[in-house]
Amino acid sequence: MPKRSVRDIDVNGKRVLVRADLNAPQREDGSVSDDTRLRATRPTLQYLRTHGARIVLMSHLGRPKGKVDERFRMAPIAAKLSEILGQHVPVAPDCIGPEVEALANNLEPGQILLLENLRFHKEEEANDEGFAKSLAKLGDIYVNDAFGTAHRAHASTEGVTHFLPSVAGLLMLAELDMLGSLIENPRRPFAAIIGGAKVSSKLAVLKHLLDRVDTLIIGGGMAGTFLKARGLEVGDSLLEPDLLDAAKAIEADAAQRNVRLLLPTDAVIADQFSADANTRVVPINEVPAGWQILDIGPETIREFGNALSGSETILWNGPMGVFELEPFANGTRAVATLLAESNAVTVVGGGDSVAALEGQGLASKITHVSPGGGATLEFLEGKVLPGVAALEDRP
């Protein structure tokens, strides 16, 4: 069911409580090292500012475990956000309480107040009703623009919706529209590229996509389990022996549905898991004992490119190799380039996949880059996300 959004309500002069995902990576000095998530929420904040809203912005940062942790103060986030928005964004001393309520009440139209880290209170992740009610005192309207946390029923994502009119922000709306179209009505042919370390983390996604895709490409560490299920030796590569039968079942299901399933045909292998390891490129059926697959090879990159060339829709989630180590980053970067040069509708999610795009300056050439992480995966699995379900439906 489509959700109501900020465009469907009058926000002029109203205190709008916005849940954003400002959980940005930080350097050792606390400064923001990647502002992708902050920039992603800018359209919603700009819309609210230009329509006269008084904005109370909230987010979590890191894992402070329900108590104040100086490493996870919101001040560095506010500094970067001020730079992105071109206006000063002050930080409240807390996220609830009389002093914070007074600050929210005194906001002028167009001004933004950022609350202190929600997770300094254990009641946030417990979805405590009293805590949610305290948050609700800060707004007249609630806007959820944090798709990346929508799979968690927390006080700021689900609990607060019981006390305020609740609608989607523009980023949330874009995620629901784009990911929803992938599941419900994609342009065909539809190809999905699924990578990452483990089959166990993507098994439900693979099963759900088989009903919908025309081509399924599997890379990354999870390919080892599928290769082993085909009877190939994978040396010391990452392997989940308890999922060999599941991998065989997915291959059989793909064949029955006429879904083309592709695995690597060659690989970059190494004699140890290290950036300075000895490396070789070998056919996928010639991985020697004691070596491990750490990236896809050049032949695989060509074959994946050929398979994608006629696609009208391409989904990519997960790296093709050990992307964080330079000798094994080429496959992931190559897939990023393939998508950037494609004329298809392209949707990319997952931290390493997005990082590959950002690192090569290619994100702007992708139709939709999803910052959703776990929420994106659960949506693609067909699960109901509590933070989405709690928002008002559009009539």
C-alpha positions as CSV (number, residue, x, y, z in Angstrom):
1,M,0.0,0.0,0.0
2,P,1.5,3.4,-1.0
3,K,2.3,5.7,2.0
4,R,1.4,9.3,2.6
5,S,4.4,11.6,2.5
6,V,5.5,15.1,3.4
7,R,4.0,16.3,0.1
8,D,0.5,15.2,1.3
9,I,0.3,17.3,4.5
10,D,0.5,21.0,5.5
11,V,3.7,21.5,7.4
12,N,3.7,25.4,7.4
13,G,4.5,26.6,11.0
14,K,4.3,23.0,12.4
15,R,7.0,21.4,14.5
16,V,8.0,18.4,12.3
17,L,9.8,15.6,14.1
18,V,12.0,13.9,11.5
19,R,13.7,10.5,12.0
20,A,16.7,10.4,9.7
21,D,19.6,8.0,9.4
22,L,22.6,10.1,10.2
23,N,24.7,7.2,11.4
24,A,27.7,8.3,9.3
25,P,31.2,6.7,9.5
26,Q,33.7,8.7,11.5
27,R,37.4,9.2,11.6
28,E,39.4,8.8,14.9
29,D,39.0,12.5,15.6
30,G,35.2,12.1,15.3
31,S,34.8,14.0,12.0
32,V,32.6,12.5,9.4
33,S,34.5,10.4,6.8
34,D,31.6,9.6,4.5
35,D,28.6,12.0,4.3
36,T,26.5,9.9,2.0
37,R,23.7,9.4,4.5
38,L,23.7,13.0,5.5
39,R,23.4,14.2,1.9
40,A,20.6,11.6,1.2
41,T,18.3,13.3,3.7
42,R,18.8,16.8,2.3
43,P,15.8,16.7,-0.1
44,T,13.4,16.1,2.8
45,L,15.0,18.8,4.9
46,Q,15.0,21.3,2.0
47,Y,11.4,20.6,1.3
48,L,10.4,21.2,4.9
49,R,12.5,24.3,5.2
50,T,11.0,25.9,2.0
51,H,7.5,25.0,3.2
52,G,7.9,26.8,6.6
53,A,8.3,23.8,8.9
54,R,10.1,24.0,12.2
55,I,12.3,21.0,12.1
56,V,13.3,18.7,15.0
57,L,15.8,16.2,13.6
58,M,16.7,12.9,15.3
59,S,19.0,10.0,14.7
60,H,21.1,7.4,16.4
61,L,24.9,7.2,16.0
62,G,27.0,4.1,16.6
63,R,26.3,1.6,19.4
64,P,26.5,3.5,22.7
65,K,24.5,0.7,24.4
66,G,21.9,2.8,26.1
67,K,24.2,5.2,27.9
68,V,26.1,8.4,27.2
69,D,29.3,7.7,25.3
70,E,31.4,10.7,24.3
71,R,32.6,9.0,21.1
72,F,29.0,9.1,19.7
73,R,28.0,12.7,20.4
74,M,26.0,14.3,17.5
75,A,28.2,17.4,17.3
76,P,30.4,16.2,14.4
77,I,27.2,15.2,12.5
78,A,25.7,18.6,13.1
79,A,28.9,20.3,11.8
80,K,28.9,18.3,8.6
81,L,25.1,18.8,8.2
82,S,25.5,22.5,8.7
83,E,28.0,22.5,5.8
84,I,25.8,20.5,3.5
85,L,22.7,22.5,4.2
86,G,24.3,25.9,4.3
87,Q,22.8,26.8,7.7
88,H,23.7,26.3,11.3
89,V,22.3,23.2,12.9
90,P,22.6,23.3,16.7
91,V,22.5,20.2,18.9
92,A,20.1,19.8,21.8
93,P,21.6,18.7,25.1
94,D,19.5,15.6,25.1
95,C,16.7,14.0,22.9
96,I,13.9,14.3,25.5
97,G,13.0,16.5,28.5
98,P,11.7,20.0,29.3
99,E,14.8,21.8,28.1
100,V,14.7,20.1,24.8
101,E,10.9,20.7,24.5
102,A,11.5,24.4,25.1
103,L,14.2,24.5,22.3
104,A,11.8,22.8,19.9
105,N,8.9,25.2,20.8
106,N,11.2,28.2,20.2
107,L,12.2,27.2,16.6
108,E,11.4,29.6,13.8
109,P,10.1,28.4,10.5
110,G,13.0,26.9,8.5
111,Q,15.2,26.3,11.5
112,I,16.6,22.9,12.4
113,L,17.4,21.5,15.8
114,L,19.3,18.2,16.0
115,L,18.6,16.0,19.0
116,E,21.4,14.3,20.9
117,N,22.0,10.6,20.1
118,L,18.7,8.6,20.6
119,R,20.6,5.5,21.7
120,F,22.1,7.3,24.8
121,H,18.7,6.0,26.2
122,K,18.2,2.3,26.4
123,E,14.5,2.9,26.0
124,E,15.0,3.8,22.3
125,E,15.9,0.3,21.1
126,A,13.4,-1.2,23.6
127,N,10.6,0.8,21.9
128,D,9.5,2.0,25.3
129,E,6.1,3.7,25.2
130,G,7.0,6.4,27.7
131,F,10.2,7.3,25.7
132,A,8.2,7.4,22.5
133,K,5.6,9.7,24.1
134,S,8.4,12.0,25.2
135,L,9.8,12.2,21.7
136,A,6.3,12.9,20.4
137,K,6.1,16.0,22.6
138,L,8.7,17.6,20.3
139,G,6.5,17.6,17.2
140,D,3.1,18.1,15.7
141,I,3.9,15.8,12.8
142,Y,6.2,12.8,12.5
143,V,8.2,12.2,9.3
144,N,10.3,9.0,8.9
145,D,13.1,9.5,6.3
146,A,15.3,6.7,7.8
147,F,14.6,3.7,5.5
148,G,17.9,2.2,6.8
149,T,16.4,1.8,10.3
150,A,12.8,0.9,9.2
151,H,13.4,-2.8,9.8
152,R,13.7,-2.1,13.6
153,A,10.7,-1.4,15.8
154,H,12.3,1.2,17.9
155,A,10.7,4.1,19.8
156,S,11.8,6.6,17.1
157,T,10.7,4.5,14.2
158,E,7.6,2.7,15.4
159,G,6.6,3.8,18.9
160,V,6.3,7.5,18.1
161,T,3.8,6.8,15.3
162,H,1.1,6.0,17.9
163,F,1.1,9.6,19.1
164,L,1.5,11.8,16.0
165,P,0.3,11.9,12.4
166,S,3.0,9.9,10.6
167,V,4.2,10.1,7.0
168,A,7.2,9.2,4.9
169,G,10.0,11.6,4.0
170,L,11.2,11.9,0.4
171,L,14.1,9.5,0.8
172,M,11.9,6.9,2.4
173,L,9.4,7.5,-0.5
174,A,12.0,7.0,-3.1
175,E,13.2,3.8,-1.5
176,L,9.7,2.4,-1.3
177,D,8.9,3.4,-4.9
178,M,12.1,2.1,-6.4
179,L,12.5,-1.1,-4.4
180,G,8.8,-1.8,-4.6
181,S,8.9,-1.5,-8.4
182,L,11.8,-4.1,-8.5
183,I,9.6,-6.6,-6.7
184,E,6.2,-5.8,-8.2
185,N,6.8,-4.6,-11.8
186,P,10.4,-4.4,-13.0
187,R,11.3,-3.5,-16.6
188,R,12.5,-6.7,-18.2
189,P,14.9,-8.4,-18.7
190,F,15.7,-8.0,-15.0
191,A,19.1,-9.1,-13.7
192,A,20.3,-9.2,-10.0
193,I,23.9,-9.3,-8.9
194,I,24.2,-10.6,-5.4
195,G,27.6,-10.7,-3.6
196,G,29.0,-10.5,-0.1
197,A,30.6,-13.0,2.2
198,K,28.0,-15.5,3.2
199,V,25.1,-17.3,1.6
200,S,23.4,-17.4,5.0
201,S,23.0,-13.6,5.0
202,K,21.5,-13.5,1.5
203,L,19.6,-16.8,1.3
204,A,16.1,-15.4,1.8
205,V,16.9,-12.7,-0.8
206,L,18.0,-15.2,-3.4
207,K,14.9,-17.3,-2.9
208,H,12.6,-14.3,-3.1
209,L,14.3,-12.9,-6.3
210,L,14.1,-16.2,-8.2
211,D,10.4,-15.5,-8.7
212,R,11.2,-12.1,-10.2
213,V,14.5,-12.1,-12.1
214,D,15.5,-13.3,-15.5
215,T,19.3,-13.5,-14.7
216,L,20.9,-14.1,-11.3
217,I,24.6,-13.5,-10.9
218,I,26.4,-14.6,-7.7
219,G,29.8,-13.4,-6.7
220,G,31.8,-12.7,-3.6
221,G,32.6,-15.1,-0.8
222,M,29.2,-16.7,-1.1
223,A,30.1,-18.0,-4.5
224,G,32.3,-20.6,-2.9
225,T,29.4,-22.5,-1.4
226,F,27.7,-22.6,-4.8
227,L,30.8,-23.7,-6.6
228,K,31.4,-26.5,-4.0
229,A,27.7,-27.5,-4.4
230,R,28.5,-28.0,-8.1
231,G,31.3,-30.4,-7.1
232,L,34.2,-28.0,-7.6
233,E,37.2,-27.7,-5.2
234,V,37.5,-24.3,-3.7
235,G,40.7,-24.7,-1.6
236,D,40.6,-22.7,1.6
237,S,37.9,-20.3,0.3
238,L,35.0,-19.2,2.5
239,L,32.5,-22.0,2.6
240,E,29.3,-22.8,4.4
241,P,29.0,-26.6,4.3
242,D,25.6,-26.6,6.0
243,L,24.2,-24.6,3.1
244,L,25.4,-26.8,0.2
245,D,22.0,-28.4,-0.1
246,A,20.4,-24.9,-0.1
247,A,22.7,-23.8,-2.9
248,K,21.8,-26.9,-4.9
249,A,18.1,-26.2,-4.3
250,I,18.5,-22.6,-5.6
251,E,20.2,-23.8,-8.7
252,A,17.5,-26.4,-9.3
253,D,14.8,-23.8,-8.7
254,A,16.5,-21.4,-11.1
255,A,16.6,-24.0,-13.8
256,Q,13.0,-24.9,-13.3
257,R,12.0,-21.2,-13.6
258,N,14.3,-20.6,-16.6
259,V,16.3,-18.1,-14.6
260,R,19.9,-17.9,-15.9
261,L,22.2,-18.4,-12.9
262,L,25.8,-17.4,-13.3
263,L,28.8,-18.1,-11.1
264,P,32.5,-17.0,-11.5
265,T,34.4,-18.9,-14.3
266,D,37.8,-17.7,-13.1
267,A,39.1,-16.1,-9.9
268,V,41.9,-14.1,-8.3
269,I,43.3,-16.5,-5.6
270,A,45.7,-15.9,-2.8
271,D,47.8,-18.0,-0.5
272,Q,46.7,-16.1,2.5
273,F,44.0,-13.5,3.5
274,S,46.3,-10.5,3.2
275,A,46.9,-7.5,1.0
276,D,50.5,-8.6,0.5
277,A,49.7,-12.3,-0.3
278,N,50.9,-14.1,-3.4
279,T,48.1,-14.0,-6.0
280,R,47.2,-15.8,-9.2
281,V,44.4,-15.8,-11.7
282,V,43.1,-19.3,-12.4
283,P,40.1,-21.0,-14.0
284,I,37.5,-21.7,-11.4
285,N,38.0,-25.4,-11.6
286,E,41.8,-25.1,-10.8
287,V,41.8,-23.6,-7.3
288,P,44.6,-25.5,-5.5
289,A,44.5,-26.7,-1.9
290,G,45.7,-24.1,0.6
291,W,44.7,-21.1,-1.7
292,Q,41.5,-19.1,-1.4
293,I,39.2,-17.2,-3.9
294,L,39.3,-13.5,-3.0
295,D,37.9,-11.9,-6.2
296,I,36.4,-12.6,-9.5
297,G,38.8,-12.8,-12.5
298,P,38.9,-11.0,-15.8
299,E,37.0,-13.7,-17.8
300,T,34.2,-13.6,-15.2
301,I,34.0,-9.8,-15.5
302,R,33.6,-10.1,-19.3
303,E,30.9,-12.8,-18.9
304,F,29.0,-10.9,-16.3
305,G,29.1,-7.8,-18.6
306,N,27.8,-9.8,-21.5
307,A,25.0,-11.2,-19.4
308,L,24.0,-7.7,-18.3
309,S,24.2,-6.1,-21.7
310,G,20.6,-6.6,-22.7
311,S,19.0,-6.0,-19.3
312,E,16.4,-3.3,-18.7
313,T,16.7,-3.5,-14.9
314,I,19.8,-4.3,-12.8
315,L,19.9,-4.8,-9.0
316,W,23.3,-5.0,-7.3
317,N,23.9,-5.8,-3.7
318,G,27.2,-7.0,-2.3
319,P,30.9,-6.9,-3.4
320,M,32.5,-9.4,-5.8
321,G,35.5,-10.0,-3.7
322,V,37.4,-8.8,-0.6
323,F,36.9,-5.2,-1.6
324,E,38.6,-3.7,1.4
325,L,42.0,-5.2,0.3
326,E,43.3,-3.4,-2.8
327,P,44.5,-6.5,-4.7
328,F,41.0,-7.9,-4.6
329,A,38.9,-4.8,-5.3
330,N,39.0,-5.0,-9.1
331,G,35.9,-7.2,-9.6
332,T,33.7,-5.0,-7.4
333,R,35.0,-1.8,-9.2
334,A,34.4,-3.4,-12.6
335,V,30.8,-4.2,-11.7
336,A,30.3,-0.6,-10.6
337,T,31.6,0.5,-13.9
338,L,29.3,-1.9,-15.8
339,L,26.3,-0.5,-14.1
340,A,27.3,3.1,-14.5
341,E,27.7,2.6,-18.2
342,S,24.4,0.7,-18.6
343,N,21.2,2.2,-20.0
344,A,19.1,0.0,-17.7
345,V,17.3,1.1,-14.6
346,T,20.1,0.5,-12.0
347,V,19.6,0.1,-8.3
348,V,22.5,-0.4,-5.9
349,G,22.4,-1.2,-2.2
350,G,24.9,-2.5,0.4
351,G,27.8,-0.7,2.0
352,D,30.7,-2.0,-0.1
353,S,28.7,-1.7,-3.4
354,V,27.9,1.9,-2.6
355,A,31.4,2.6,-1.5
356,A,32.7,1.3,-4.8
357,L,30.5,3.7,-6.7
358,E,31.4,6.6,-4.4
359,G,35.1,5.8,-4.7
360,Q,35.0,5.9,-8.5
361,G,32.7,8.9,-8.7
362,L,30.0,6.8,-10.3
363,A,27.1,7.2,-7.9
364,S,25.4,9.9,-9.9
365,K,25.2,7.6,-12.9
366,I,23.1,5.1,-11.0
367,T,19.3,5.4,-11.1
368,H,18.9,4.8,-7.4
369,V,21.6,4.2,-4.7
370,S,20.0,2.7,-1.6
371,P,21.6,3.5,1.8
372,G,19.2,1.1,3.5
373,G,21.6,-1.8,4.4
374,G,19.8,-4.4,6.4
375,A,16.4,-2.8,5.7
376,T,17.0,-3.1,1.9
377,L,17.8,-6.8,2.3
378,E,14.7,-7.4,4.4
379,F,12.5,-5.5,2.0
380,L,13.9,-7.6,-0.9
381,E,13.2,-10.7,1.1
382,G,9.5,-9.7,1.2
383,K,9.4,-8.9,4.9
384,V,7.2,-6.2,6.4
385,L,9.3,-3.4,7.9
386,P,7.8,-2.1,11.1
387,G,8.9,1.5,10.5
388,V,7.2,1.5,7.1
389,A,4.0,-0.4,8.2
390,A,3.5,2.2,11.0
391,L,3.2,5.1,8.5
392,E,-0.2,6.3,7.2
393,D,-1.4,4.7,4.0
394,R,-2.3,7.0,1.1
395,P,-6.1,6.8,0.4
